[in-house]
Amino acid sequence: MVAFDGDELVVVEVRTRSVGKMAPPETTVGPRKLRKLVRTGRWYVLNKGWEGPWRIDVVAVTVKGDKNPEVEIFRDVTMGLIEQ
């Protein structure tokens, strides 16, 4: 997903898991997936002609049976290492 947070473009990876799985959803974005997200983000920025700041966020959704899901947002998962 691609969205805006103010004037910053955000490439968003959404991960969903049910309670009881081995690992929480945010830990399922490993180095390989992160490299793919960076490549995709760079492609998107280049093809759209975006010249402003951009980052990659991970949204982790944990489904807890029939209760409301828990949602956490991990901002700038590349820790600012993307070359603008």
Rosetta blueprint (number, residue, H / E / L):
1 M L
2 V E
3 A E
4 F E
5 D E
6 G L
7 D L
8 E E
9 L E
10 V E
11 V E
12 V E
13 E E
14 V E
15 R E
16 T E
17 R E
18 S E
19 V L
20 G L
21 K L
22 M L
23 A L
24 P L
25 P H
26 E H
27 T H
28 T H
29 V L
30 G L
31 P H
32 R H
33 K H
34 L H
35 R H
36 K H
37 L H
38 V H
39 R H
40 T H
41 G H
42 R H
43 W H
44 Y H
45 V H
46 L H
47 N H
48 K H
49 G L
50 W L
51 E L
52 G L
53 P L
54 W E
55 R E
56 I E
57 D E
58 V E
59 V E
60 A E
61 V E
62 T E
63 V E
64 K L
65 G L
66 D L
67 K L
68 N L
69 P L
70 E E
71 V E
72 E E
73 I E
74 F E
75 R L
76 D L
77 V L
78 T L
79 M L
80 G L
81 L L
82 I L
83 E L
84 Q L
